[in-house]
Amino acid sequence: MPFEVRPMSPDDRAEVASLIQVSLNFWYRLHGRPPIFSGDPMAADVFFEVYHALEPGCGIVAQDTASGLLAGSCFFHPRPHHVGLGIMNVHPNYFGTGAGSALLRYIIGLAEQEAKPVRLTSSALNLDSFSLYTRHGFVPRQVFQDMVLVVPAGGLSDAQTGAARVRDATLHDVAAMAQLEVAVSGISRELDYRFAIENPLGCFHASVYEAESRSIDGFVLSCTHRSFQMVGPCVARSEREAEALILGELDRFFRGRPALFLLPADQAALVARMYDRGARNVELHLCQVRGSFKPFAGVSTPAFLPETG
Ligand SMILES: CC(C)(COP(=O)(O)OP(=O)(O)OC[C@H]1O[C@@H](n2cnc3c(N)ncnc32)[C@H](O)[C@@H]1OP(=O)(O)O)[C@@H](O)C(=O)NCCC(=O)NCCS
């Protein structure tokens, strides 16, 4: 079908929110799973809201040139070492018509101009997105378990190894956070850390793990927006720091409610400790990279907002 791929404008905002919600809810319902968004038809506006505040102009849409309807939308995040691909959606009326590929080609083209890899996090349960990405040269590099833990109302104050070394991140930590992420994952995202620390929307938070030597050995971001709650991304030298950071965030912001976080499936001891606390698997995701990839040298957990790969 003929589509025009063009930058997303503020005038597209409501239609994009509706498109994301309809697309995801339709796909999950079709595959016998509960919808991602319920109730408020503007719930998925959280993506435009956050990305517009983080870096305006990083959204694109595929517009049906015949009807003018938006067939698909996607966000992208240029960073020093890579381009991140954010939430990708096609309206169910346009599934299988090439809208997803058109959006993807546009973002791959931008990344190729800068000679950067493209990274994303895609559902391992979703053959449609898996096929879209792998047909366009992406390679699955890491499996993540999406886990949900219902945090007790009284908190997780017991047995948090290393909790004393976790503190709020400040803007002075940004350079060290970037250095750590380059060492662990080969990428960095200063813009995202700053955004969580400065917290202009009032729903993000960032913590760091400061070792005795004063080095920053881990950090975690979290989001408690009314439409989207999650702990991550988390980057840490080892499971020890990652566990302290994730539990710290759960304990502070998620008491008495369920919290979502992703863990690398090969960090088996960390996964087992979360099972011991009652965490349940709800989905699997893949880190997919098109272009150069450095194997993780530590723990790196993704998030869906800001999206990381
Ligand atoms: C995933 C999604 C974005 C795909 O968009 P789409 O417009 O339907 O995809 P396209 O029509 O462009 O086709 C995708 C490609 O995968 C290929 N493909 C699809 N199913 C395939 C399969 N089972 N095996 C191999 N290739 C397959 C298609 O041939 C096409 O390749 P091509 O561009 O080389 O022809 C869309 O299904 C969607 O929005 N789903 C719900 C939300 C979602 O899953 N979002 C992604 C994660 S956030």
The ligand as a Gaussian input file, in Angstrom:
#p B3LYP/6-31G(d) Opt

LIG

0 1
 C        4.526000      -6.056000      14.477000
 C        3.869000      -5.067000      13.511000
 C        4.407000      -3.653000      13.843000
 C        4.244000      -5.450000      12.089000
 O        3.781000      -4.433000      11.195000
 P        3.167000      -4.775000       9.745000
 O        2.911000      -3.513000       9.041000
 O        2.019000      -5.703000       9.937000
 O        4.375000      -5.546000       9.089000
 P        4.727000      -5.602000       7.536000
 O        3.493000      -5.759000       6.703000
 O        5.592000      -4.421000       7.211000
 O        5.548000      -6.962000       7.454000
 C        6.638000      -7.284000       8.272000
 C        7.675000      -8.152000       7.574000
 O        7.720000      -9.431000       8.254000
 C        7.472000     -10.482000       7.288000
 N        6.778000     -11.551000       8.013000
 C        5.586000     -11.473000       8.639000
 N        5.318000     -12.668000       9.211000
 C        6.355000     -13.491000       8.937000
 C        6.671000     -14.830000       9.269000
 N        5.857000     -15.574000      10.030000
 N        7.846000     -15.343000       8.826000
 C        8.707000     -14.594000       8.095000
 N        8.449000     -13.319000       7.726000
 C        7.295000     -12.774000       8.161000
 C        6.695000      -9.809000       6.187000
 O        6.817000     -10.517000       4.978000
 C        7.381000      -8.453000       6.118000
 O        8.652000      -8.551000       5.505000
 P        9.032000      -7.659000       4.220000
 O        9.007000      -6.223000       4.659000
 O       10.408000      -8.117000       3.862000
 O        7.978000      -7.987000       3.207000
 C        2.313000      -5.098000      13.651000
 O        1.890000      -6.420000      13.478000
 C        1.809000      -4.579000      14.981000
 O        1.640000      -3.383000      15.159000
 N        1.519000      -5.485000      15.945000
 C        0.960000      -5.120000      17.227000
 C        1.882000      -4.277000      18.063000
 C        3.275000      -4.821000      18.096000
 O        3.483000      -6.014000      18.152000
 N        4.250000      -3.908000      18.063000
 C        5.661000      -4.286000      18.044000
 C        6.238000      -4.363000      19.391000
 S        6.111000      -2.905000      20.329000

